Amino acid sequence: MDLTTLTYIVVGLTFALYMGIAVWARAGTTGEFYSAGGGIHPVANGMATGADWMSAASFIGMAGLIAFKGYDASIFLMGWTGGYVLLALCLAPYLRKFGKFTVPDFIGDRYYSKTARIVAVICLIVASLTYVIGQMKGIGVAFSRFLDVDYATGLYSGMAIVFFYAVLGGMKGVTYTQIAQYCVLIFAYTVPAVFISLNLTGNPLPQLGFLSDTADGTPLLVKLDQTLVDLGFAEYTAQKGGTFNMMMYTLSLMFGTAGLPHVIIRFFTVPKVSDARKSAGWALLFIAILYTTAPAVGSMARLNLTNTIQNPEFAVGDPQANLEYEKRPNWFKNWETTGLLQFEDKNGDGRIQYYDDSNPEFAAKAESYGWKGNEMVKVDRDIMVLANPEIANLPNWVIALVAAGGLAAALSTAAGLLLAISSAISHDLLKSTFMPGISEKQELMAARIAMAGAILVAGYLGLNPPGFAAQVVALAFGLAASSIFPALMMGIFSTKINNTGAVAGMLAGLLSTLVYIFTYKGWFFVAGTEMLPNTPDNWFLGIAPEAFGAMGALINFVVAFAVTSMTAPVPKHIEEMVESIRVPKGAGAAQDH
């Protein structure tokens, strides 16, 4: 069976499963729409959290960044995993004990202020929308390859799918859909990794394979380092960025992870506080399977890609070593169709030269070889995981499986984020603030309309994303780190922070981070509106825009404590509520499904 037909069958079957679940688990009440009735089993919730967590950034983007950044990309592994542990230990159980639907619910009640609730909604929408852009990028990449169409058409197709099952099912439908998506995406991620690890090292465990020797006895990472250095690239295993920036980047990802609303609301779906802790542990186990595999996938993808274009059997500079464009493999042609892989024959020899033409030390060598510049003018990093099985000549069923997995990863997180956005607008803005008299049916309709609007905005921004999927997600984490995370931490672990301090802190953190990001990425991510070039010599203290969230969080904490010290103290009943949240007792009964 040819690849296209097989891909359609595999992806079609998984979609049919998701749609079936959405119809079966259709939300009939706001409780089911927002928190699945609060009766999800901890193991099932752990699996759904894993799918929610492992977004397009994790499945598609992270390994791509590891492939091209090497050691420097370890910040994503450390930041996201560390942040999840922070969330599981310090936030999730207490927020579950509070027992409401949403993050703004907690902030509004804890800081006894409608203003605080509204500001929390704004922070949530800004962070979540930015995050959804990254998912839409992943959806566009996966669908464009799957449908053999350009990126824009792929994106529109993905938007339609998300619209159907997220708008219909709410949290109840999304939870059960995400369990199915987790199974698909983890199988799709690990199976190719096993095959590729076996091909390159003979070791079936990718986690050990990338530390093993290749067929000629050379350690895989040593071979990759040498392959890249021979073509003017930096060593894969070398640290290339500044240590301070890496630390700030890691902290930003950690704090942002702990403050992302679409993961936090997952813990409102279990019956008890103890179940929130259990589901956090299960989710960590499910997440670890992918996160420990990603370094192997990234390193092996980079080696396979480079060796496809630059034949290692010939010396660098030998014309025969460069792949003839007319003899390029099918995977190359397939990705060219999407526009995410582009070649330009700069020296007119009909062969592909792939090297670092920005390296001045390599320039003389390149000139002596007759090379006129890097001819792989575009290699979108987000294609690496999806292209990996094709590059490695794996069976068609594996390639089809990866297509289904990539879509599952992007769709699951997009649905979770859209749910967070819609519940913030319908529940926190309308029902709890501006229109308290609306019926449950009207609230449910408002939630669905808000979700549809969010899909349209995210789709539009996804057409022109401000970076690769994982980079866009890093921006979202920075925004969550600077605004939501400090408010939650202070709300749980300090009885002294008042409403004025919390609002001032959230606004200071959010605005400082937004201004910093827009300075280098363009205002509202519109190309051409940047105020400074996005280069290390222009960054404040050498901090990248994606890493500024940690600085924004510090600004938030400082402003909150400073303003609190100058304004009225917290009411006694709020202090008592905070103390009660931290007491480890149960929280409410579950509902039957």
Backbone torsions as a table, in degrees:
resi	resn	phi	psi	omega
1	MET	NA	134.2	-177.6
2	ASP	-72.2	160.7	-172.4
3	LEU	-61.0	-44.7	-176.4
4	THR	-59.8	-48.1	-179.8
5	THR	-61.3	-45.3	-179.1
6	LEU	-63.6	-41.5	178.8
7	THR	-61.8	-44.5	178.2
8	TYR	-59.3	-41.4	-178.9
9	ILE	-65.9	-50.0	-176.8
10	VAL	-64.0	-49.4	-179.3
11	VAL	-66.4	-40.1	178.8
12	GLY	-61.0	-42.2	178.8
13	LEU	-64.8	-41.4	179.1
14	THR	-66.5	-38.5	177.7
15	PHE	-65.3	-40.5	178.1
16	ALA	-60.8	-38.7	177.4
17	LEU	-63.3	-46.5	-179.5
18	TYR	-61.8	-44.1	-178.7
19	MET	-65.1	-40.8	178.8
20	GLY	-60.9	-43.7	178.7
21	ILE	-63.4	-43.1	-179.4
22	ALA	-59.4	-41.6	179.6
23	VAL	-70.3	-43.9	-179.7
24	TRP	-62.0	-41.9	-174.9
25	ALA	-101.3	28.5	-177.6
26	ARG	-57.8	132.8	-178.9
27	ALA	-74.4	126.4	178.0
28	GLY	-105.6	-16.4	180.0
29	THR	-129.3	164.1	177.7
30	THR	-66.1	-33.0	177.6
31	GLY	-61.5	-41.1	177.3
32	GLU	-71.9	-35.2	-178.6
33	PHE	-69.7	-41.2	-175.6
34	TYR	-86.5	-40.6	-172.2
35	SER	-137.8	20.7	176.4
36	ALA	56.5	29.0	179.4
37	GLY	76.3	-0.9	178.4
38	GLY	69.4	24.2	-176.7
39	GLY	-124.7	28.1	-179.0
40	ILE	-83.4	135.0	178.9
41	HIS	-65.3	143.0	-177.8
42	PRO	-55.4	-39.3	179.4
43	VAL	-66.7	-44.7	178.4
44	ALA	-62.9	-41.6	178.9
45	ASN	-67.2	-36.2	176.3
46	GLY	-61.1	-41.2	179.0
47	MET	-68.3	-43.3	178.6
48	ALA	-64.1	-39.8	177.0
49	THR	-62.7	-41.0	177.0
50	GLY	-57.4	-44.4	178.8
51	ALA	-67.7	-42.1	177.8
52	ASP	-59.4	-41.9	-177.3
53	TRP	-69.5	-48.4	-175.3
54	MET	-81.4	86.2	-174.6
55	SER	-85.1	-171.3	172.2
56	ALA	-58.2	-31.8	179.3
57	ALA	-64.4	-41.8	179.9
58	SER	-74.6	-49.1	-174.3
59	PHE	-73.2	-48.1	-174.6
60	ILE	-96.5	-49.6	-168.3
61	GLY	-79.5	-39.5	-171.7
62	MET	-63.3	-49.3	179.3
63	ALA	-63.0	-34.6	176.3
64	GLY	-62.9	-43.2	176.9
65	LEU	-66.7	-40.8	177.2
66	ILE	-61.4	-39.5	-179.5
67	ALA	-59.6	-38.5	-174.3
68	PHE	-101.2	-24.8	179.4
69	LYS	-97.8	-21.4	179.9
70	GLY	65.6	-131.5	-175.4
71	TYR	-53.7	-39.3	-176.2
72	ASP	-60.8	-24.8	-179.0
73	ALA	-77.2	-4.0	177.6
74	SER	-61.8	-18.8	178.0
75	ILE	-58.8	-32.7	-179.8
76	PHE	-69.9	-40.7	177.9
77	LEU	-65.3	-46.3	-177.7
78	MET	-69.7	-45.1	-176.2
79	GLY	-66.5	-49.1	-177.6
80	TRP	-68.3	-41.6	-179.8
81	THR	-70.2	-45.3	178.2
82	GLY	-60.6	-39.9	178.7
83	GLY	-64.6	-37.7	179.2
84	TYR	-65.4	-41.5	177.3
85	VAL	-61.6	-41.8	177.0
86	LEU	-59.3	-45.0	178.7
87	LEU	-62.0	-46.6	-175.7
88	ALA	-66.1	-36.6	-175.9
89	LEU	-87.1	-40.7	-168.3
90	CYS	-103.3	-19.5	-173.3
91	LEU	-121.5	-52.7	-169.5
92	ALA	-53.8	-50.7	-177.5
93	PRO	-62.0	-38.2	-177.2
94	TYR	-71.9	-39.4	178.4
95	LEU	-67.7	-35.4	175.9
96	ARG	-65.2	-38.6	178.3
97	LYS	-62.5	-35.4	177.2
98	PHE	-61.0	-37.9	166.7
99	GLY	80.8	18.7	175.9
100	LYS	-100.7	-178.4	-173.6
101	PHE	-80.9	-38.2	-164.7
102	THR	-133.1	165.7	176.7
103	VAL	-65.8	-46.8	176.4
104	PRO	-59.1	-29.3	174.3
105	ASP	-55.4	-50.0	-179.4
106	PHE	-63.7	-48.1	-176.5
107	ILE	-64.4	-41.3	178.9
108	GLY	-61.8	-44.4	-179.3
109	ASP	-75.4	-43.3	-178.4
110	ARG	-63.6	-40.3	-178.4
111	TYR	-99.4	15.1	172.2
112	TYR	38.9	52.6	-174.1
113	SER	-156.4	130.3	173.3
114	LYS	-67.4	-34.3	178.1
115	THR	-61.2	-43.9	178.9
116	ALA	-61.1	-40.7	179.0
117	ARG	-63.0	-44.7	-178.9
118	ILE	-64.7	-44.1	178.3
119	VAL	-61.9	-40.1	177.7
120	ALA	-62.2	-40.2	177.1
121	VAL	-61.4	-45.5	179.6
122	ILE	-60.3	-46.4	179.1
123	CYS	-59.9	-44.3	-179.3
124	LEU	-62.5	-45.5	-177.7
125	ILE	-65.4	-43.8	-179.8
126	VAL	-60.8	-48.2	-179.1
127	ALA	-66.0	-45.5	-176.2
128	SER	-68.0	-40.3	178.9
129	LEU	-62.9	-41.8	177.9
130	THR	-61.9	-40.6	179.0
131	TYR	-64.3	-42.5	-179.3
132	VAL	-61.9	-33.0	177.3
133	ILE	-55.8	-44.7	178.0
134	GLY	-60.7	-38.5	178.8
135	GLN	-69.1	-39.6	179.2
136	MET	-64.2	-36.1	174.7
137	LYS	-59.7	-47.1	178.9
138	GLY	-62.3	-42.3	178.1
139	ILE	-62.0	-43.6	179.2
140	GLY	-61.4	-43.5	179.1
141	VAL	-62.1	-48.7	-176.9
142	ALA	-66.1	-46.8	-178.5
143	PHE	-67.8	-36.4	-179.7
144	SER	-62.3	-40.1	178.3
145	ARG	-72.8	-42.1	-177.1
146	PHE	-64.8	-40.3	-178.0
147	LEU	-93.2	-2.2	-176.3
148	ASP	55.1	46.9	179.8
149	VAL	-127.7	176.2	177.4
150	ASP	-72.4	165.8	-174.3
151	TYR	-57.1	-43.3	-176.3
152	ALA	-61.9	-44.8	179.3
153	THR	-63.3	-39.5	177.2
154	GLY	-60.6	-41.1	179.8
155	LEU	-64.1	-46.0	179.6
156	TYR	-60.5	-39.5	179.4
157	SER	-62.9	-44.5	178.8
158	GLY	-63.0	-40.2	178.6
159	MET	-58.4	-41.3	-178.5
160	ALA	-63.8	-41.0	-180.0
161	ILE	-65.3	-48.5	179.7
162	VAL	-58.8	-43.9	-179.2
163	PHE	-55.6	-43.9	-174.9
164	PHE	-63.4	-58.9	-168.6
165	TYR	-83.6	-26.1	179.0
166	ALA	-76.0	-42.5	-179.1
167	VAL	-67.9	-37.4	-177.8
168	LEU	-74.4	-50.6	-168.0
169	GLY	-85.9	-24.0	-174.5
170	GLY	61.2	-158.4	-176.5
171	MET	-64.1	-35.5	-179.9
172	LYS	-64.0	-49.5	178.4
173	GLY	-65.3	-42.2	-178.6
174	VAL	-63.1	-40.4	-178.6
175	THR	-60.2	-52.2	-178.1
176	TYR	-69.8	-32.2	175.1
177	THR	-65.0	-40.4	-178.7
178	GLN	-66.8	-31.5	175.8
179	ILE	-61.8	-46.2	177.1
180	ALA	-63.2	-41.8	-178.8
181	GLN	-65.8	-35.5	177.4
182	TYR	-60.9	-46.9	-179.6
183	CYS	-58.5	-43.0	-179.8
184	VAL	-66.5	-49.6	-172.7
185	LEU	-69.7	-37.9	-177.8
186	ILE	-71.3	-37.7	175.9
187	PHE	-64.7	-43.1	-178.8
188	ALA	-66.7	-29.0	-178.6
189	TYR	-81.4	-41.9	-172.8
190	THR	-82.9	-35.8	-177.4
191	VAL	-59.9	-52.3	177.0
192	PRO	-59.9	-37.8	179.8
193	ALA	-60.7	-39.3	177.5
194	VAL	-63.9	-48.1	179.7
195	PHE	-58.4	-49.1	-176.1
196	ILE	-66.8	-39.5	176.9
197	SER	-62.1	-41.8	176.5
198	LEU	-61.9	-44.3	-178.8
199	ASN	-61.6	-43.0	-173.2
200	LEU	-86.5	-36.0	-172.3
201	THR	-125.4	-13.1	-175.7
202	GLY	80.6	-0.1	-179.9
203	ASN	-100.6	122.6	-176.6
204	PRO	-74.0	-17.2	179.3
205	LEU	-92.1	109.4	-178.4
206	PRO	-57.7	-33.8	-179.0
207	GLN	-60.3	-30.7	177.6
208	LEU	-98.7	-26.5	-176.5
209	GLY	-59.4	-41.7	-175.9
210	PHE	-74.1	-8.9	173.7
211	LEU	-101.4	2.9	-176.0
212	SER	-96.4	178.8	179.2
213	ASP	-90.2	148.4	173.2
214	THR	-81.3	-178.1	-174.0
215	ALA	-58.5	-32.9	-178.6
216	ASP	-87.0	8.2	177.1
217	GLY	89.3	-3.2	178.4
218	THR	-84.7	132.0	174.9
219	PRO	-56.2	139.6	-174.1
220	LEU	-56.0	-44.8	-177.7
221	LEU	-68.1	-34.0	176.5
222	VAL	-65.4	-43.7	178.6
223	LYS	-62.5	-42.4	179.9
224	LEU	-64.1	-44.6	177.0
225	ASP	-54.9	-49.3	-176.6
226	GLN	-65.9	-41.3	179.3
227	THR	-58.7	-44.5	-178.0
228	LEU	-71.7	-43.1	179.9
229	VAL	-61.4	-38.8	178.8
230	ASP	-61.4	-22.0	-179.6
231	LEU	-107.0	15.5	175.4
232	GLY	86.6	-2.8	178.7
233	PHE	-79.3	161.3	175.0
234	ALA	-72.2	156.0	176.7
235	GLU	-58.4	138.8	-179.0
236	TYR	-62.0	-40.8	-173.4
237	THR	-89.3	0.9	-177.9
238	ALA	-87.0	145.4	173.3
239	GLN	-78.4	123.4	-174.7
240	LYS	-108.1	-28.6	179.4
241	GLY	-92.3	170.7	179.1
242	GLY	-72.0	146.3	-177.7
243	THR	-64.4	-41.0	-179.3
244	PHE	-63.6	-43.1	178.7
245	ASN	-63.4	-40.8	178.6
246	MET	-62.9	-40.5	178.5
247	MET	-63.7	-46.0	180.0
248	MET	-64.7	-38.5	178.1
249	TYR	-61.4	-47.2	-179.4
250	THR	-62.3	-46.2	179.3
251	LEU	-63.0	-40.1	179.1
252	SER	-61.3	-43.9	178.2
253	LEU	-66.3	-38.8	178.4
254	MET	-63.0	-53.4	-178.3
255	PHE	-64.2	-39.3	179.5
256	GLY	-64.6	-40.2	177.6
257	THR	-58.8	-46.9	-178.0
258	ALA	-69.0	-19.0	-177.5
259	GLY	-104.8	1.9	-176.7
260	LEU	-76.1	122.1	-171.1
261	PRO	-66.2	-31.6	-174.4
262	HIS	-69.3	-24.3	175.6
263	VAL	-84.7	-41.0	180.0
264	ILE	-58.6	-44.7	-177.0
265	ILE	-65.3	-17.4	176.6
266	ARG	-62.0	-30.8	-177.0
267	PHE	-80.1	-6.8	173.6
268	PHE	-82.7	-6.8	-174.6
269	THR	-90.4	-5.6	-178.6
270	VAL	-96.7	157.1	-173.7
271	PRO	-66.3	-40.1	-171.6
272	LYS	-132.6	167.8	177.6
273	VAL	-62.3	-42.8	179.3
274	SER	-60.7	-33.4	178.1
275	ASP	-68.6	-31.6	176.5
276	ALA	-62.3	-42.9	178.6
277	ARG	-65.1	-44.4	179.8
278	LYS	-62.1	-45.8	-177.9
279	SER	-66.3	-31.8	175.4
280	ALA	-62.9	-42.4	177.6
281	GLY	-64.3	-45.0	178.1
282	TRP	-62.0	-43.1	179.9
283	ALA	-60.6	-41.0	179.7
284	LEU	-61.1	-40.8	177.0
285	LEU	-62.8	-47.0	-178.9
286	PHE	-64.9	-37.3	179.6
287	ILE	-68.9	-38.4	-175.8
288	ALA	-59.5	-30.8	-179.6
289	ILE	-58.7	-45.6	179.9
290	LEU	-74.7	-43.4	-173.6
291	TYR	-67.4	-30.2	176.5
292	THR	-80.0	-17.1	178.8
293	THR	-87.7	-28.2	-173.4
294	ALA	-55.5	-44.5	179.5
295	PRO	-58.9	-37.0	178.1
296	ALA	-67.4	-44.3	-180.0
297	VAL	-61.0	-44.7	-178.4
298	GLY	-63.7	-48.8	-176.9
299	SER	-67.2	-40.8	-179.3
300	MET	-70.5	-34.4	177.5
301	ALA	-63.9	-43.9	-179.1
302	ARG	-64.6	-40.6	179.6
303	LEU	-66.0	-44.7	-179.8
304	ASN	-64.4	-41.6	179.2
305	LEU	-62.3	-48.6	-178.0
306	THR	-63.9	-43.4	-178.7
307	ASN	-70.0	-24.0	175.9
308	THR	-68.0	-42.1	-177.0
309	ILE	-85.2	-37.6	-178.5
310	GLN	-115.1	97.9	-175.7
311	ASN	-61.7	118.7	-176.6
312	PRO	-71.3	-11.2	179.5
313	GLU	-74.0	-15.5	178.9
314	PHE	-115.6	153.9	179.1
315	ALA	-69.9	148.3	175.8
316	VAL	-61.6	131.6	-176.4
317	GLY	104.1	-24.0	174.8
318	ASP	-71.0	122.8	-177.9
319	PRO	-53.4	-33.1	-179.0
320	GLN	-67.4	-18.8	-179.4
321	ALA	-72.7	-24.6	-177.8
322	ASN	-86.8	131.6	-178.1
323	LEU	-62.9	130.6	173.8
324	GLU	-69.5	132.7	-177.2
325	TYR	-61.0	-39.4	-178.9
326	GLU	-68.0	-21.7	-179.9
327	LYS	-102.5	16.4	-179.6
328	ARG	-62.9	145.7	-176.9
329	PRO	-68.9	166.8	-176.9
330	ASN	-61.1	-37.1	-178.3
331	TRP	-61.0	-34.6	179.5
332	PHE	-64.8	-45.9	179.5
333	LYS	-63.0	-41.8	-178.5
334	ASN	-60.6	-43.6	-178.3
335	TRP	-76.9	-25.1	173.0
336	GLU	-62.2	-36.4	179.0
337	THR	-57.5	-36.1	-177.9
338	THR	-75.7	-17.6	-175.8
339	GLY	84.7	0.4	-177.7
340	LEU	-91.9	-4.8	174.2
341	LEU	-133.2	122.8	-175.1
342	GLN	-136.5	139.1	179.6
343	PHE	-121.2	140.8	175.4
344	GLU	-134.4	118.8	-177.2
345	ASP	-79.7	90.2	-173.4
346	LYS	-75.6	-28.6	179.7
347	ASN	-107.7	4.7	172.7
348	GLY	67.3	22.5	-178.2
349	ASP	-95.2	0.4	178.3
350	GLY	74.5	7.2	178.3
351	ARG	-118.0	159.5	-175.4
352	ILE	-98.7	121.2	173.6
353	GLN	-104.7	121.6	-178.6
354	TYR	-121.8	107.6	-179.3
355	TYR	-158.8	174.6	-179.4
356	ASP	-89.2	97.4	-178.4
357	ASP	-81.6	-0.2	175.7
358	SER	-92.3	-2.8	-179.1
359	ASN	-88.2	108.6	-176.9
360	PRO	-65.3	-28.0	-179.7
361	GLU	-69.7	-24.9	-179.1
362	PHE	-93.7	-10.6	-172.3
363	ALA	-58.8	-43.6	-178.4
364	ALA	-63.9	-42.5	177.8
365	LYS	-60.6	-48.1	-178.5
366	ALA	-58.6	-41.3	179.4
367	GLU	-64.6	-40.1	-179.9
368	SER	-66.9	-25.6	176.6
369	TYR	-81.4	-8.3	-176.9
370	GLY	85.3	17.4	-179.9
371	TRP	-86.4	141.2	-176.6
372	LYS	-115.5	18.4	-179.3
373	GLY	132.3	159.8	178.5
374	ASN	-64.6	121.5	-174.6
375	GLU	-91.6	-8.9	170.9
376	MET	-86.0	80.3	-171.0
377	VAL	-71.2	-19.7	174.6
378	LYS	-146.0	119.2	169.3
379	VAL	-128.0	92.4	-177.6
380	ASP	-64.5	123.8	-174.7
381	ARG	-63.5	-24.0	-177.9
382	ASP	-73.8	-5.9	179.9
383	ILE	-89.6	-12.0	-167.0
384	MET	-59.9	-46.7	-177.9
385	VAL	-65.8	-43.3	-178.7
386	LEU	-69.4	-33.2	-179.4
387	ALA	-84.2	-19.7	-173.2
388	ASN	-51.6	-49.8	179.8
389	PRO	-61.7	-35.9	178.9
390	GLU	-68.6	-43.2	179.0
391	ILE	-60.2	-39.0	-177.8
392	ALA	-84.3	5.2	179.2
393	ASN	57.8	42.5	177.8
394	LEU	-80.8	162.5	-179.1
395	PRO	-57.5	155.3	-177.5
396	ASN	-59.7	-36.1	-177.6
397	TRP	-65.5	-29.9	177.1
398	VAL	-69.4	-42.3	179.5
399	ILE	-62.6	-42.8	178.5
400	ALA	-63.5	-38.7	179.3
401	LEU	-63.7	-41.2	179.7
402	VAL	-65.1	-38.8	176.2
403	ALA	-58.8	-44.9	178.9
404	ALA	-64.5	-39.3	-180.0
405	GLY	-66.4	-42.6	178.3
406	GLY	-60.4	-42.2	178.4
407	LEU	-67.0	-40.9	179.1
408	ALA	-60.5	-42.1	-178.6
409	ALA	-64.4	-47.5	-178.1
410	ALA	-67.4	-43.1	-176.9
411	LEU	-66.6	-40.4	-176.1
412	SER	-63.7	-45.9	-178.8
413	THR	-71.8	-39.7	177.7
414	ALA	-57.2	-43.4	179.9
415	ALA	-63.4	-43.6	178.8
416	GLY	-61.9	-41.9	179.6
417	LEU	-67.5	-44.0	179.7
418	LEU	-62.5	-34.6	177.1
419	LEU	-65.6	-41.9	178.3
420	ALA	-62.2	-42.6	179.7
421	ILE	-64.9	-48.0	-175.9
422	SER	-66.0	-39.6	179.6
423	SER	-68.2	-34.0	177.7
424	ALA	-64.4	-41.0	-178.4
425	ILE	-73.6	-50.0	-173.9
426	SER	-74.9	-44.4	-175.2
427	HIS	-83.7	-47.6	-172.0
428	ASP	-85.5	-39.1	-179.8
429	LEU	-82.9	-50.3	-174.5
430	LEU	-80.9	-65.9	-173.2
431	LYS	-62.6	-45.4	-173.2
432	SER	-89.1	-14.5	-173.6
433	THR	-124.5	-65.8	-169.2
434	PHE	-93.3	-30.5	-176.5
435	MET	-133.4	65.4	-175.2
436	PRO	-63.9	-17.2	-175.4
437	GLY	-87.0	-2.5	-176.7
438	ILE	-69.7	149.1	-179.3
439	SER	-76.4	167.8	178.5
440	GLU	-62.1	-38.3	178.8
441	LYS	-63.1	-41.8	178.6
442	GLN	-67.0	-39.5	178.5
443	GLU	-62.7	-42.3	179.5
444	LEU	-63.9	-41.4	177.6
445	MET	-64.0	-42.4	178.7
446	ALA	-60.9	-39.7	179.0
447	ALA	-61.9	-41.6	-178.5
448	ARG	-70.8	-38.4	177.4
449	ILE	-65.0	-43.1	178.9
450	ALA	-61.0	-40.8	179.0
451	MET	-64.8	-41.9	177.9
452	ALA	-61.4	-42.8	177.6
453	GLY	-62.4	-41.8	179.2
454	ALA	-63.2	-38.3	178.0
455	ILE	-61.4	-43.6	-179.0
456	LEU	-64.7	-45.2	179.9
457	VAL	-63.7	-47.2	-179.0
458	ALA	-64.2	-37.6	178.2
459	GLY	-64.0	-42.9	178.7
460	TYR	-61.0	-46.6	179.9
461	LEU	-70.0	-29.9	178.1
462	GLY	-66.0	-21.9	176.8
463	LEU	-68.2	-30.9	179.1
464	ASN	-131.1	66.4	-174.7
465	PRO	-68.8	150.3	-179.2
466	PRO	-81.1	23.3	179.8
467	GLY	160.7	-174.3	175.0
468	PHE	-70.3	163.3	-174.0
469	ALA	-52.2	-49.0	-177.5
470	ALA	-67.3	-32.6	177.9
471	GLN	-69.0	-41.4	178.1
472	VAL	-62.8	-42.6	178.2
473	VAL	-62.2	-39.1	177.3
474	ALA	-59.9	-38.2	175.7
475	LEU	-61.5	-43.4	179.1
476	ALA	-62.6	-41.4	178.8
477	PHE	-63.4	-39.0	177.4
478	GLY	-60.8	-41.4	179.1
479	LEU	-66.8	-41.3	177.1
480	ALA	-66.4	-39.0	-179.8
481	ALA	-63.0	-38.4	-174.6
482	SER	-83.3	-17.6	-173.6
483	SER	-118.5	-57.2	-171.8
484	ILE	-82.2	-45.1	-174.6
485	PHE	-57.1	-49.9	-179.7
486	PRO	-61.4	-38.7	-179.9
487	ALA	-63.0	-39.3	178.3
488	LEU	-69.0	-46.0	-178.9
489	MET	-62.4	-46.5	179.3
490	MET	-67.3	-34.7	180.0
491	GLY	-65.6	-33.0	-178.5
492	ILE	-89.3	-43.2	-169.2
493	PHE	-104.1	1.4	175.3
494	SER	-133.4	128.6	177.2
495	THR	-89.7	-5.4	-170.5
496	LYS	-93.9	-24.3	-175.9
497	ILE	-69.3	123.6	-178.2
498	ASN	-95.6	-179.4	-175.5
499	ASN	-64.7	-42.0	-178.7
500	THR	-63.2	-44.4	179.4
501	GLY	-62.6	-43.4	-179.1
502	ALA	-63.7	-45.7	-179.7
503	VAL	-63.8	-46.4	179.6
504	ALA	-61.3	-41.5	179.5
505	GLY	-64.1	-46.9	-179.9
506	MET	-61.0	-45.2	-179.4
507	LEU	-65.5	-43.0	-179.7
508	ALA	-62.9	-44.9	-179.8
509	GLY	-64.8	-46.8	-178.1
510	LEU	-65.1	-49.5	-174.9
511	LEU	-66.8	-41.1	179.6
512	SER	-63.0	-40.8	179.7
513	THR	-69.4	-42.9	179.0
514	LEU	-60.9	-47.6	-179.2
515	VAL	-60.6	-42.0	-179.8
516	TYR	-64.2	-44.9	179.5
517	ILE	-63.8	-47.9	-177.7
518	PHE	-64.6	-29.1	178.5
519	THR	-58.4	-37.7	-175.9
520	TYR	-104.6	-22.8	-176.2
521	LYS	-105.5	-3.0	-176.3
522	GLY	93.8	144.0	-179.3
523	TRP	-65.4	123.5	-176.4
524	PHE	56.3	30.9	177.5
525	PHE	63.9	21.7	177.6
526	VAL	-84.0	121.4	-178.0
527	ALA	-60.4	139.5	178.1
528	GLY	94.6	-6.3	-179.2
529	THR	-103.2	11.1	179.0
530	GLU	-64.8	143.4	178.8
531	MET	-94.8	-25.2	178.4
532	LEU	-138.3	146.5	175.4
533	PRO	-61.9	139.7	-177.4
534	ASN	-82.3	70.8	-179.6
535	THR	-130.2	151.6	-175.5
536	PRO	-54.2	-33.5	-178.0
537	ASP	-71.8	-14.7	177.2
538	ASN	-98.2	-9.9	-176.1
539	TRP	-75.7	146.1	175.2
540	PHE	-70.0	119.0	-178.2
541	LEU	56.2	21.7	-179.8
542	GLY	74.7	19.5	-177.5
543	ILE	-93.2	121.7	178.2
544	ALA	-67.8	154.1	178.6
545	PRO	-55.0	-37.6	-179.6
546	GLU	-67.4	-20.1	-175.6
547	ALA	-101.0	-1.2	-172.8
548	PHE	-74.0	-13.3	-178.7
549	GLY	-55.4	-36.2	179.3
550	ALA	-64.7	-40.1	176.6
551	MET	-67.3	-39.8	176.4
552	GLY	-61.1	-38.6	177.7
553	ALA	-64.0	-42.2	177.9
554	LEU	-61.2	-43.6	177.3
555	ILE	-60.0	-42.7	179.6
556	ASN	-58.9	-51.3	-179.3
557	PHE	-59.7	-47.7	-176.7
558	VAL	-61.7	-48.6	-178.9
559	VAL	-62.8	-43.5	-178.5
560	ALA	-60.4	-47.7	-180.0
561	PHE	-67.6	-38.1	-179.5
562	ALA	-64.9	-47.8	-178.8
563	VAL	-67.2	-39.0	179.1
564	THR	-60.0	-40.9	-178.1
565	SER	-64.9	-19.3	-177.3
566	MET	-105.5	1.4	-176.1
567	THR	-126.8	-178.6	-172.4
568	ALA	-62.7	144.6	-179.8
569	PRO	-69.7	165.9	179.7
570	VAL	-70.6	135.5	176.9
571	PRO	-58.3	152.4	-175.8
572	LYS	-60.6	-41.6	-176.6
573	HIS	-66.5	-27.1	176.0
574	ILE	-72.1	-41.9	175.5
575	GLU	-57.5	-42.7	-179.7
576	GLU	-66.2	-38.3	177.9
577	MET	-62.8	-43.6	178.9
578	VAL	-61.7	-44.2	178.8
579	GLU	-62.0	-40.4	-178.3
580	SER	-67.6	-34.0	178.3
581	ILE	-63.3	-34.3	-177.2
582	ARG	-83.0	-7.0	177.2
583	VAL	-81.8	125.2	-173.4
584	PRO	-77.2	75.0	173.6
585	LYS	-121.2	166.2	-175.1
586	GLY	-65.7	170.9	-177.3
587	ALA	-144.3	89.4	168.6
588	GLY	76.9	157.7	-179.8
589	ALA	-94.0	158.3	178.0
590	ALA	-83.7	160.4	173.0
591	GLN	-103.8	145.8	174.7
592	ASP	-73.2	148.5	175.6
593	HIS	-95.6	NA	NA
